[in-house]
Amino acid sequence: MPIIEPPHRLSLAHIERAATLIDPLFRDSPQFQCEPLSQALGASLTLKVETLNPLRSFKGRGADLFMHENASRPAGRTLVCATAGNWGQAKVRRWPTCAAPADGRWSSTARRTPTR
């Protein structure tokens, strides 16, 4: 049986679409060119300062996009997230704007500091 390669999910069109959907609080964190690393690597290198977004993590962008694209799919079911990390915090942050009912559960060792 031949192996069928699915189309690659990474494309300029997908990136452009995601940029229109992701909350600017995650999307627009500062970035800058790092000349010393660029010279050392022989390529232009851009660094993004993730600690200035509400979760202080890169996971906010992915979770925000995931929730935007999937929150309406449960068809009457509750979307559940069990987490002790940034991925779950980002999804919970997005729940109030989603059509699906949602429930979040955290480990007793999870960070107790609320997100901004």
PyMOL commands that place a pseudoatom at each C-alpha (Angstrom):
pseudoatom trace, name=CA, resn=MET, resi=1, chain=A, elem=C, hetatm=0, pos=[0.000, 0.000, 0.000]
pseudoatom trace, name=CA, resn=PRO, resi=2, chain=A, elem=C, hetatm=0, pos=[1.487, 3.381, -0.943]
pseudoatom trace, name=CA, resn=ILE, resi=3, chain=A, elem=C, hetatm=0, pos=[2.073, 5.971, 1.743]
pseudoatom trace, name=CA, resn=ILE, resi=4, chain=A, elem=C, hetatm=0, pos=[-0.071, 9.051, 1.223]
pseudoatom trace, name=CA, resn=GLU, resi=5, chain=A, elem=C, hetatm=0, pos=[1.549, 12.239, 2.418]
pseudoatom trace, name=CA, resn=PRO, resi=6, chain=A, elem=C, hetatm=0, pos=[-0.999, 14.739, 3.726]
pseudoatom trace, name=CA, resn=PRO, resi=7, chain=A, elem=C, hetatm=0, pos=[-0.552, 18.340, 2.640]
pseudoatom trace, name=CA, resn=HIS, resi=8, chain=A, elem=C, hetatm=0, pos=[1.776, 20.202, 4.950]
pseudoatom trace, name=CA, resn=ARG, resi=9, chain=A, elem=C, hetatm=0, pos=[-0.040, 22.380, 7.470]
pseudoatom trace, name=CA, resn=LEU, resi=10, chain=A, elem=C, hetatm=0, pos=[2.601, 25.102, 7.369]
pseudoatom trace, name=CA, resn=SER, resi=11, chain=A, elem=C, hetatm=0, pos=[1.956, 27.548, 4.558]
pseudoatom trace, name=CA, resn=LEU, resi=12, chain=A, elem=C, hetatm=0, pos=[2.034, 31.277, 4.057]
pseudoatom trace, name=CA, resn=ALA, resi=13, chain=A, elem=C, hetatm=0, pos=[-1.760, 31.266, 3.692]
pseudoatom trace, name=CA, resn=HIS, resi=14, chain=A, elem=C, hetatm=0, pos=[-2.181, 29.515, 7.074]
pseudoatom trace, name=CA, resn=ILE, resi=15, chain=A, elem=C, hetatm=0, pos=[0.233, 31.938, 8.733]
pseudoatom trace, name=CA, resn=GLU, resi=16, chain=A, elem=C, hetatm=0, pos=[-1.586, 34.949, 7.283]
pseudoatom trace, name=CA, resn=ARG, resi=17, chain=A, elem=C, hetatm=0, pos=[-4.948, 33.545, 8.417]
pseudoatom trace, name=CA, resn=ALA, resi=18, chain=A, elem=C, hetatm=0, pos=[-3.643, 32.845, 11.936]
pseudoatom trace, name=CA, resn=ALA, resi=19, chain=A, elem=C, hetatm=0, pos=[-2.315, 36.408, 12.170]
pseudoatom trace, name=CA, resn=THR, resi=20, chain=A, elem=C, hetatm=0, pos=[-5.857, 37.710, 11.666]
pseudoatom trace, name=CA, resn=LEU, resi=21, chain=A, elem=C, hetatm=0, pos=[-7.351, 35.401, 14.327]
pseudoatom trace, name=CA, resn=ILE, resi=22, chain=A, elem=C, hetatm=0, pos=[-4.860, 35.397, 17.208]
pseudoatom trace, name=CA, resn=ASP, resi=23, chain=A, elem=C, hetatm=0, pos=[-5.472, 37.912, 19.984]
pseudoatom trace, name=CA, resn=PRO, resi=24, chain=A, elem=C, hetatm=0, pos=[-3.098, 40.890, 19.541]
pseudoatom trace, name=CA, resn=LEU, resi=25, chain=A, elem=C, hetatm=0, pos=[-2.028, 40.477, 23.189]
pseudoatom trace, name=CA, resn=PHE, resi=26, chain=A, elem=C, hetatm=0, pos=[-0.248, 37.296, 22.092]
pseudoatom trace, name=CA, resn=ARG, resi=27, chain=A, elem=C, hetatm=0, pos=[0.479, 38.156, 18.476]
pseudoatom trace, name=CA, resn=ASP, resi=28, chain=A, elem=C, hetatm=0, pos=[2.044, 41.578, 18.981]
pseudoatom trace, name=CA, resn=SER, resi=29, chain=A, elem=C, hetatm=0, pos=[4.672, 40.894, 21.651]
pseudoatom trace, name=CA, resn=PRO, resi=30, chain=A, elem=C, hetatm=0, pos=[7.905, 42.812, 20.930]
pseudoatom trace, name=CA, resn=GLN, resi=31, chain=A, elem=C, hetatm=0, pos=[10.595, 41.372, 18.693]
pseudoatom trace, name=CA, resn=PHE, resi=32, chain=A, elem=C, hetatm=0, pos=[14.013, 42.562, 17.663]
pseudoatom trace, name=CA, resn=GLN, resi=33, chain=A, elem=C, hetatm=0, pos=[16.928, 41.648, 15.425]
pseudoatom trace, name=CA, resn=CYS, resi=34, chain=A, elem=C, hetatm=0, pos=[19.844, 40.118, 17.321]
pseudoatom trace, name=CA, resn=GLU, resi=35, chain=A, elem=C, hetatm=0, pos=[22.960, 41.182, 15.441]
pseudoatom trace, name=CA, resn=PRO, resi=36, chain=A, elem=C, hetatm=0, pos=[25.546, 39.142, 17.430]
pseudoatom trace, name=CA, resn=LEU, resi=37, chain=A, elem=C, hetatm=0, pos=[23.616, 35.891, 16.986]
pseudoatom trace, name=CA, resn=SER, resi=38, chain=A, elem=C, hetatm=0, pos=[22.792, 36.739, 13.374]
pseudoatom trace, name=CA, resn=GLN, resi=39, chain=A, elem=C, hetatm=0, pos=[26.489, 37.216, 12.637]
pseudoatom trace, name=CA, resn=ALA, resi=40, chain=A, elem=C, hetatm=0, pos=[27.475, 34.044, 14.505]
pseudoatom trace, name=CA, resn=LEU, resi=41, chain=A, elem=C, hetatm=0, pos=[24.869, 31.969, 12.646]
pseudoatom trace, name=CA, resn=GLY, resi=42, chain=A, elem=C, hetatm=0, pos=[25.293, 33.647, 9.281]
pseudoatom trace, name=CA, resn=ALA, resi=43, chain=A, elem=C, hetatm=0, pos=[21.564, 34.370, 9.075]
pseudoatom trace, name=CA, resn=SER, resi=44, chain=A, elem=C, hetatm=0, pos=[19.200, 37.114, 10.156]
pseudoatom trace, name=CA, resn=LEU, resi=45, chain=A, elem=C, hetatm=0, pos=[17.782, 36.170, 13.552]
pseudoatom trace, name=CA, resn=THR, resi=46, chain=A, elem=C, hetatm=0, pos=[14.712, 37.746, 15.131]
pseudoatom trace, name=CA, resn=LEU, resi=47, chain=A, elem=C, hetatm=0, pos=[14.000, 37.252, 18.845]
pseudoatom trace, name=CA, resn=LYS, resi=48, chain=A, elem=C, hetatm=0, pos=[10.472, 37.609, 20.232]
pseudoatom trace, name=CA, resn=VAL, resi=49, chain=A, elem=C, hetatm=0, pos=[10.016, 38.707, 23.858]
pseudoatom trace, name=CA, resn=GLU, resi=50, chain=A, elem=C, hetatm=0, pos=[7.388, 36.238, 25.071]
pseudoatom trace, name=CA, resn=THR, resi=51, chain=A, elem=C, hetatm=0, pos=[7.518, 37.311, 28.717]
pseudoatom trace, name=CA, resn=LEU, resi=52, chain=A, elem=C, hetatm=0, pos=[5.514, 40.461, 27.942]
pseudoatom trace, name=CA, resn=ASN, resi=53, chain=A, elem=C, hetatm=0, pos=[2.286, 38.727, 26.897]
pseudoatom trace, name=CA, resn=PRO, resi=54, chain=A, elem=C, hetatm=0, pos=[-0.459, 37.809, 29.406]
pseudoatom trace, name=CA, resn=LEU, resi=55, chain=A, elem=C, hetatm=0, pos=[0.816, 34.255, 29.985]
pseudoatom trace, name=CA, resn=ARG, resi=56, chain=A, elem=C, hetatm=0, pos=[4.509, 35.032, 29.645]
pseudoatom trace, name=CA, resn=SER, resi=57, chain=A, elem=C, hetatm=0, pos=[4.721, 32.113, 27.198]
pseudoatom trace, name=CA, resn=PHE, resi=58, chain=A, elem=C, hetatm=0, pos=[4.690, 31.414, 23.461]
pseudoatom trace, name=CA, resn=LYS, resi=59, chain=A, elem=C, hetatm=0, pos=[1.890, 28.888, 23.995]
pseudoatom trace, name=CA, resn=GLY, resi=60, chain=A, elem=C, hetatm=0, pos=[-0.739, 31.624, 24.144]
pseudoatom trace, name=CA, resn=ARG, resi=61, chain=A, elem=C, hetatm=0, pos=[-0.704, 32.131, 20.368]
pseudoatom trace, name=CA, resn=GLY, resi=62, chain=A, elem=C, hetatm=0, pos=[-1.207, 28.449, 19.587]
pseudoatom trace, name=CA, resn=ALA, resi=63, chain=A, elem=C, hetatm=0, pos=[-3.872, 27.918, 22.217]
pseudoatom trace, name=CA, resn=ASP, resi=64, chain=A, elem=C, hetatm=0, pos=[-5.723, 31.064, 21.168]
pseudoatom trace, name=CA, resn=LEU, resi=65, chain=A, elem=C, hetatm=0, pos=[-5.757, 29.885, 17.541]
pseudoatom trace, name=CA, resn=PHE, resi=66, chain=A, elem=C, hetatm=0, pos=[-6.776, 26.357, 18.591]
pseudoatom trace, name=CA, resn=MET, resi=67, chain=A, elem=C, hetatm=0, pos=[-9.704, 27.677, 20.612]
pseudoatom trace, name=CA, resn=HIS, resi=68, chain=A, elem=C, hetatm=0, pos=[-10.771, 30.021, 17.842]
pseudoatom trace, name=CA, resn=GLU, resi=69, chain=A, elem=C, hetatm=0, pos=[-10.809, 27.188, 15.317]
pseudoatom trace, name=CA, resn=ASN, resi=70, chain=A, elem=C, hetatm=0, pos=[-12.227, 24.410, 17.536]
pseudoatom trace, name=CA, resn=ALA, resi=71, chain=A, elem=C, hetatm=0, pos=[-14.542, 25.924, 20.150]
pseudoatom trace, name=CA, resn=SER, resi=72, chain=A, elem=C, hetatm=0, pos=[-17.604, 25.634, 17.953]
pseudoatom trace, name=CA, resn=ARG, resi=73, chain=A, elem=C, hetatm=0, pos=[-16.936, 21.974, 17.033]
pseudoatom trace, name=CA, resn=PRO, resi=74, chain=A, elem=C, hetatm=0, pos=[-18.020, 20.159, 20.231]
pseudoatom trace, name=CA, resn=ALA, resi=75, chain=A, elem=C, hetatm=0, pos=[-21.670, 20.226, 19.036]
pseudoatom trace, name=CA, resn=GLY, resi=76, chain=A, elem=C, hetatm=0, pos=[-23.318, 20.541, 22.439]
pseudoatom trace, name=CA, resn=ARG, resi=77, chain=A, elem=C, hetatm=0, pos=[-20.512, 18.848, 24.355]
pseudoatom trace, name=CA, resn=THR, resi=78, chain=A, elem=C, hetatm=0, pos=[-18.399, 20.555, 26.998]
pseudoatom trace, name=CA, resn=LEU, resi=79, chain=A, elem=C, hetatm=0, pos=[-14.813, 21.381, 26.152]
pseudoatom trace, name=CA, resn=VAL, resi=80, chain=A, elem=C, hetatm=0, pos=[-12.631, 20.164, 29.048]
pseudoatom trace, name=CA, resn=CYS, resi=81, chain=A, elem=C, hetatm=0, pos=[-9.053, 21.098, 29.831]
pseudoatom trace, name=CA, resn=ALA, resi=82, chain=A, elem=C, hetatm=0, pos=[-6.975, 19.492, 32.579]
pseudoatom trace, name=CA, resn=THR, resi=83, chain=A, elem=C, hetatm=0, pos=[-3.683, 21.303, 33.019]
pseudoatom trace, name=CA, resn=ALA, resi=84, chain=A, elem=C, hetatm=0, pos=[-1.041, 22.768, 35.243]
pseudoatom trace, name=CA, resn=GLY, resi=85, chain=A, elem=C, hetatm=0, pos=[0.546, 24.881, 32.536]
pseudoatom trace, name=CA, resn=ASN, resi=86, chain=A, elem=C, hetatm=0, pos=[0.399, 27.739, 30.062]
pseudoatom trace, name=CA, resn=TRP, resi=87, chain=A, elem=C, hetatm=0, pos=[-1.436, 25.806, 27.333]
pseudoatom trace, name=CA, resn=GLY, resi=88, chain=A, elem=C, hetatm=0, pos=[-4.500, 25.338, 29.539]
pseudoatom trace, name=CA, resn=GLN, resi=89, chain=A, elem=C, hetatm=0, pos=[-4.320, 28.861, 30.921]
pseudoatom trace, name=CA, resn=ALA, resi=90, chain=A, elem=C, hetatm=0, pos=[-4.360, 30.218, 27.380]
pseudoatom trace, name=CA, resn=LYS, resi=91, chain=A, elem=C, hetatm=0, pos=[-7.391, 28.102, 26.463]
pseudoatom trace, name=CA, resn=VAL, resi=92, chain=A, elem=C, hetatm=0, pos=[-9.261, 29.154, 29.596]
pseudoatom trace, name=CA, resn=ARG, resi=93, chain=A, elem=C, hetatm=0, pos=[-8.463, 32.794, 28.837]
pseudoatom trace, name=CA, resn=ARG, resi=94, chain=A, elem=C, hetatm=0, pos=[-10.262, 32.372, 25.494]
pseudoatom trace, name=CA, resn=TRP, resi=95, chain=A, elem=C, hetatm=0, pos=[-13.310, 30.443, 26.782]
pseudoatom trace, name=CA, resn=PRO, resi=96, chain=A, elem=C, hetatm=0, pos=[-15.470, 33.474, 27.638]
pseudoatom trace, name=CA, resn=THR, resi=97, chain=A, elem=C, hetatm=0, pos=[-15.530, 34.411, 23.936]
pseudoatom trace, name=CA, resn=CYS, resi=98, chain=A, elem=C, hetatm=0, pos=[-16.328, 30.880, 22.705]
pseudoatom trace, name=CA, resn=ALA, resi=99, chain=A, elem=C, hetatm=0, pos=[-19.721, 29.408, 21.964]
pseudoatom trace, name=CA, resn=ALA, resi=100, chain=A, elem=C, hetatm=0, pos=[-18.941, 26.041, 23.592]
pseudoatom trace, name=CA, resn=PRO, resi=101, chain=A, elem=C, hetatm=0, pos=[-19.452, 25.324, 27.304]
pseudoatom trace, name=CA, resn=ALA, resi=102, chain=A, elem=C, hetatm=0, pos=[-16.095, 24.762, 28.965]
pseudoatom trace, name=CA, resn=ASP, resi=103, chain=A, elem=C, hetatm=0, pos=[-14.656, 23.358, 32.163]
pseudoatom trace, name=CA, resn=GLY, resi=104, chain=A, elem=C, hetatm=0, pos=[-11.065, 23.696, 33.400]
pseudoatom trace, name=CA, resn=ARG, resi=105, chain=A, elem=C, hetatm=0, pos=[-9.303, 21.566, 36.016]
pseudoatom trace, name=CA, resn=TRP, resi=106, chain=A, elem=C, hetatm=0, pos=[-5.924, 22.299, 37.564]
pseudoatom trace, name=CA, resn=SER, resi=107, chain=A, elem=C, hetatm=0, pos=[-3.427, 20.238, 39.481]
pseudoatom trace, name=CA, resn=SER, resi=108, chain=A, elem=C, hetatm=0, pos=[-3.041, 21.098, 43.161]
pseudoatom trace, name=CA, resn=THR, resi=109, chain=A, elem=C, hetatm=0, pos=[0.570, 22.000, 42.298]
pseudoatom trace, name=CA, resn=ALA, resi=110, chain=A, elem=C, hetatm=0, pos=[-0.399, 24.427, 39.503]
pseudoatom trace, name=CA, resn=ARG, resi=111, chain=A, elem=C, hetatm=0, pos=[0.659, 28.053, 39.691]
pseudoatom trace, name=CA, resn=ARG, resi=112, chain=A, elem=C, hetatm=0, pos=[-1.949, 30.001, 41.632]
pseudoatom trace, name=CA, resn=THR, resi=113, chain=A, elem=C, hetatm=0, pos=[-1.058, 33.400, 40.197]
pseudoatom trace, name=CA, resn=PRO, resi=114, chain=A, elem=C, hetatm=0, pos=[-3.835, 34.600, 37.852]
pseudoatom trace, name=CA, resn=THR, resi=115, chain=A, elem=C, hetatm=0, pos=[-2.948, 35.660, 34.342]
pseudoatom trace, name=CA, resn=ARG, resi=116, chain=A, elem=C, hetatm=0, pos=[-3.117, 39.332, 33.429]
for i in range(1, 116): cmd.bond("trace and resi %d" % i, "trace and resi %d" % (i + 1))
show_as sticks, trace
zoom trace
